[in-house]
Amino acid sequence: MELQGTQPLSATPDQVWTALFDRDVLERAIPGCESLEQTSDTSFSAVVKLKIGPVSARFKGDVELSDIDPGKSCTLSGKGSGGIAGFAKGAARMTLTPEGGGTVLDYTADVAIGGNSPPWGTD
């Protein structure tokens, strides 16, 4: 599933950029995030609870910031396993553009959620 959007923010590009690398801000920004632990300057370990239709699952995985062009753009990607519920993975490319006294954040995200294969295979 692909998502696109634009979000005007009342903060400077430098303030928004700093927030993108702040563990507390990222934890609040990731939907369903229950915990986020920083493992390096650009990597995190996460627990995210997602509900898709009647199924609710807790996914454990990794979140990483990459393709970094300081103050301008980066990619936030994550992948995780929900045990018998399957997997989730996604990436969002974010671009910051100064506008007036604030910033416009444009994003394009691609998200995939899938189930595990049956234990007996598909033969």
Secondary structure, DSSP 4 states (H G I P E B T S, - for coil): -EEEEEEEESS-HHHHHHHHT-HHHHHHHSTTEEEEEE-SSSEEEEEEEEEETTEEEEEEEEEEEEEEETTTEEEEEEEEE-GGG-EEEEEEEEEEEEETTEEEEEEEEEEEEEPPPPTT---
